[in-house]
């Protein structure tokens, strides 16, 4: 009897070790795959387009975005991405990069901001917003996140974002935290970052905009959060809604000190 138990224990131990090795091998293979794709990331094309759009005279007013204030003064781009979302006095609200770009397109160039917000991702002016966000984010690559929390509205948005992150709902009683609230979770053999603290918050939040290989699209944070709501089986939030901005504040503040790697490449 003891011999049988010993043999069984050895067999189970060997099986567990084999499964662990297979899992590790799969994860390593995915990382190798990402590394190969990163050499020649298609996001570079969107980045180049975004830089050209920033300097191009466009819209009903035929004006460029070179005087757009993204938080560090008119025309300053380097370093703004790692301090967004933040409060803006002119709009009297907290905005992330994409919603702020739309505000500049509206006030400076004469575009209809509400119309852009209603435009499906990847089409029309929304595709231009994504390209602009890709370029702006690239200008802060390698910098550390340090979102401001000095304004009361910034603090309020953080608390709202925190509640939304842990709010369970939908037909599967699902929340953001279901996937991203603990260490050591994974899906489809891919590690899921814990977005409640570093290093997960910094590396997770700081990777978007990113090029999605699976569908050949460039995704900004607005679309990424939109897809999270889809997986929760919730209705899609509006572009630049308080919900998406609040979640961005929560993730960004949690990622303080983390390094921005955007624009990246994803599965």
C-alpha positions as CSV (number, residue, x, y, z in Angstrom):
1,X,0.0,0.0,0.0
2,X,2.8,2.4,0.9
3,X,4.6,1.5,-2.3
4,X,1.5,2.3,-4.3
5,X,1.1,5.6,-2.6
6,X,4.7,6.5,-3.1
7,X,4.6,5.6,-6.8
8,X,1.3,7.6,-7.2
9,X,2.9,10.6,-5.4
10,X,5.9,10.5,-7.7
11,X,3.7,10.2,-10.8
12,X,1.6,13.2,-9.7
13,X,4.7,15.2,-8.9
14,X,6.2,14.4,-12.3
15,X,3.0,15.4,-14.0
16,X,2.8,18.7,-12.1
17,X,6.4,19.5,-13.0
18,X,5.7,18.6,-16.7
19,X,2.7,20.9,-16.8
20,X,4.6,23.7,-15.1
21,X,7.4,23.4,-17.6
22,X,4.9,23.4,-20.5
23,X,3.2,26.5,-19.1
24,X,6.4,28.3,-18.7
25,X,7.5,27.3,-22.2
26,X,4.2,28.7,-23.6
27,X,4.7,32.0,-21.8
28,X,8.3,32.3,-22.9
29,X,7.2,31.5,-26.5
30,X,4.6,34.3,-26.4
31,X,7.3,36.7,-25.1
32,X,9.7,35.7,-27.9
33,X,6.8,36.2,-30.4
34,X,6.2,39.7,-29.1
35,X,9.9,40.5,-29.2
36,X,10.1,39.4,-32.8
37,X,7.1,41.5,-33.7
38,X,8.4,44.6,-31.9
39,X,11.2,44.8,-34.5
40,X,9.3,46.7,-37.1
41,X,6.2,47.5,-35.0
42,X,3.5,48.8,-37.3
43,X,2.8,51.4,-34.7
44,X,5.7,53.3,-36.2
45,X,3.5,54.1,-39.2
46,X,0.8,55.5,-37.0
47,X,3.4,57.5,-35.0
48,X,4.6,59.1,-38.2
49,X,1.1,59.9,-39.3
50,X,0.3,61.5,-35.9
51,X,3.4,63.8,-36.1
52,X,2.3,64.9,-39.6
53,X,-1.2,65.5,-38.4
54,X,0.0,67.6,-35.5
55,X,1.8,70.0,-37.9
56,X,-0.8,70.0,-40.7
57,X,-3.2,72.8,-41.1
58,X,-6.6,71.1,-41.0
59,X,-10.3,71.6,-40.2
60,X,-12.6,74.5,-41.0
61,X,-10.2,76.9,-39.5
62,X,-7.2,75.5,-41.4
63,X,-5.0,75.5,-38.3
64,X,-2.4,73.1,-37.0
65,X,-2.4,71.6,-33.5
66,X,1.1,73.1,-32.7
67,X,-0.4,75.4,-30.1
68,X,-2.5,72.7,-28.4
69,X,-2.0,72.6,-24.6
70,X,-1.7,69.0,-23.4
71,X,-0.9,70.0,-19.9
72,X,2.6,71.5,-20.1
73,X,1.9,74.5,-22.1
74,X,1.0,75.3,-25.7
75,X,2.8,73.1,-28.2
76,X,4.7,71.0,-25.5
77,X,4.5,67.3,-26.3
78,X,7.4,65.6,-24.6
79,X,6.5,64.4,-21.1
80,X,2.8,65.1,-21.3
81,X,1.7,61.5,-21.8
82,X,3.0,60.3,-18.4
83,X,1.0,63.1,-16.6
84,X,-2.4,62.3,-18.2
85,X,-5.3,62.2,-17.4
86,X,-5.2,65.5,-15.6
87,X,-7.4,68.5,-14.9
88,X,-7.6,71.3,-17.5
89,X,-8.8,74.7,-16.4
90,X,-10.2,75.7,-19.9
91,X,-12.6,72.8,-20.1
92,X,-13.0,72.6,-16.3
93,X,-12.7,68.8,-16.3
94,X,-10.2,66.0,-16.1
95,X,-9.2,64.7,-19.5
96,X,-7.1,61.9,-20.9
97,X,-4.9,62.3,-24.0
98,X,-7.5,61.3,-26.6
99,X,-10.3,63.5,-25.2
100,X,-7.9,66.4,-24.8
101,X,-6.8,66.0,-28.4
102,X,-10.4,66.2,-29.5
103,X,-10.8,69.4,-27.4
104,X,-7.9,71.0,-29.3
105,X,-9.2,69.8,-32.6
106,X,-12.5,71.5,-31.8
107,X,-11.2,74.8,-30.4
108,X,-8.2,75.3,-32.6
109,X,-9.2,73.6,-35.9
110,X,-13.0,74.0,-35.8
111,X,-13.9,70.3,-35.9
112,X,-17.1,69.1,-34.2
113,X,-15.9,67.4,-31.1
114,X,-19.2,65.7,-30.4
115,X,-19.3,64.3,-33.9
116,X,-15.7,62.9,-33.5
117,X,-16.8,61.3,-30.2
118,X,-19.7,59.5,-32.0
119,X,-17.4,58.3,-34.8
120,X,-16.6,54.6,-34.6
121,X,-13.0,53.7,-33.7
122,X,-10.7,53.3,-36.6
123,X,-12.7,55.5,-39.0
124,X,-12.8,59.2,-40.0
125,X,-11.3,61.6,-37.5
126,X,-11.2,58.9,-34.8
127,X,-8.4,57.2,-36.7
128,X,-6.6,60.5,-36.8
129,X,-7.1,60.9,-33.0
130,X,-5.5,57.5,-32.5
131,X,-2.6,58.4,-34.7
132,X,-2.0,61.6,-32.8
133,X,-2.2,59.8,-29.5
134,X,0.3,57.3,-30.8
135,X,2.8,60.0,-31.7
136,X,2.3,62.0,-28.5
137,X,2.8,58.8,-26.3
138,X,6.0,57.9,-28.2
139,X,7.4,61.3,-27.2
140,X,7.3,60.2,-23.6
141,X,8.6,56.7,-24.0
142,X,11.0,55.7,-21.2
143,X,9.7,58.4,-18.9
144,X,8.1,57.7,-15.5
145,X,4.4,58.1,-14.8
146,X,3.5,60.9,-12.4
147,X,-0.1,61.8,-12.7
148,X,-1.1,64.9,-10.8
149,X,-3.5,64.6,-7.9
150,X,-3.4,68.1,-6.5
151,X,-6.8,69.3,-7.9
152,X,-9.9,68.1,-6.2
153,X,-11.5,66.8,-9.4
154,X,-8.4,64.7,-10.0
155,X,-8.8,63.2,-6.6
156,X,-12.5,62.6,-7.1
157,X,-11.9,60.9,-10.5
158,X,-9.4,58.6,-8.8
159,X,-12.0,57.5,-6.3
160,X,-14.6,57.0,-8.9
161,X,-12.2,55.0,-11.0
162,X,-11.4,52.8,-8.1
163,X,-15.0,52.1,-7.5
164,X,-15.6,51.3,-11.1
165,X,-12.6,49.0,-11.2
166,X,-14.0,46.8,-8.4
167,X,-17.7,47.1,-9.4
168,X,-19.1,43.7,-10.3
169,X,-22.0,43.5,-12.8
170,X,-23.3,42.2,-16.0
171,X,-24.5,38.6,-16.8
172,X,-21.2,37.1,-15.5
173,X,-20.9,39.3,-12.4
174,X,-17.6,40.5,-13.8
175,X,-15.4,43.4,-12.9
176,X,-12.0,44.9,-14.0
177,X,-10.6,43.4,-10.8
178,X,-11.7,39.9,-11.8
179,X,-8.8,39.8,-14.3
180,X,-6.5,42.6,-13.0
181,X,-7.0,42.7,-9.2
182,X,-4.5,40.1,-8.1
183,X,-1.0,38.8,-8.8
184,X,-0.4,35.6,-10.7
185,X,-3.4,35.5,-12.9
186,X,-3.4,34.7,-16.6
187,X,-5.7,34.0,-19.6
188,X,-4.9,32.1,-22.7
189,X,-1.4,31.5,-21.2
190,X,-0.7,35.2,-21.0
191,X,0.0,36.9,-17.7
192,X,-2.6,39.4,-16.5
193,X,-1.0,42.5,-14.8
194,X,-2.3,43.4,-11.4
195,X,-3.4,47.0,-12.1
196,X,-3.9,48.0,-8.5
197,X,-0.2,48.5,-7.9
198,X,3.2,48.5,-9.6
199,X,4.8,47.0,-11.5
200,X,1.5,45.8,-13.1
201,X,-0.2,49.2,-13.1
202,X,2.7,50.9,-14.8
203,X,3.4,48.3,-17.4
204,X,-0.3,47.7,-18.1
205,X,-1.4,51.3,-18.3
206,X,1.8,52.4,-19.9
207,X,1.6,50.1,-22.9
208,X,-1.3,51.8,-24.7
209,X,-1.7,53.0,-27.5
210,X,-0.7,49.6,-28.9
211,X,-0.9,47.8,-32.3
212,X,-3.1,44.7,-32.1
213,X,-1.7,42.0,-34.3
214,X,-4.9,39.9,-34.1
215,X,-7.0,42.5,-35.9
216,X,-4.4,44.7,-37.5
217,X,-5.6,47.8,-35.6
218,X,-4.0,50.5,-33.6
219,X,-5.8,50.8,-30.2
220,X,-5.7,53.8,-27.9
221,X,-6.7,53.6,-24.2
222,X,-10.3,54.6,-25.0
223,X,-10.7,51.6,-27.2
224,X,-8.9,49.3,-24.8
225,X,-11.3,50.3,-22.0
226,X,-14.2,50.0,-24.4
227,X,-13.2,46.4,-25.1
228,X,-13.0,45.7,-21.3
229,X,-16.7,46.7,-21.1
230,X,-17.5,44.4,-24.0
231,X,-15.9,41.5,-22.1
232,X,-18.1,42.4,-19.1
233,X,-21.1,42.3,-21.4
234,X,-21.8,45.9,-20.5
235,X,-23.0,48.6,-23.0
236,X,-20.1,50.4,-24.5
237,X,-19.2,53.7,-22.7
238,X,-19.2,56.9,-24.7
239,X,-15.9,58.1,-26.0
240,X,-14.2,60.3,-23.4
241,X,-16.9,59.5,-20.9
242,X,-16.4,60.2,-17.2
243,X,-16.2,56.5,-16.6
244,X,-13.3,55.9,-19.0
245,X,-11.4,59.0,-17.8
246,X,-11.9,57.9,-14.1
247,X,-10.6,54.5,-14.8
248,X,-7.6,56.0,-16.6
249,X,-6.9,58.2,-13.6
250,X,-7.1,55.2,-11.2
251,X,-4.7,53.1,-13.4
252,X,-2.3,55.9,-14.1
253,X,-2.0,57.0,-10.5
254,X,-1.5,53.4,-9.4
255,X,1.3,53.2,-12.0
256,X,3.2,56.1,-10.6
257,X,6.9,55.5,-11.1
258,X,6.3,53.0,-13.8
259,X,8.0,53.4,-17.2
260,X,6.0,54.3,-20.3
261,X,6.6,51.8,-23.1
262,X,3.9,53.1,-25.5
263,X,3.3,52.6,-28.4
264,X,3.7,48.9,-28.0
265,X,2.6,45.8,-29.9
266,X,0.1,43.3,-28.6
267,X,-1.3,39.9,-29.6
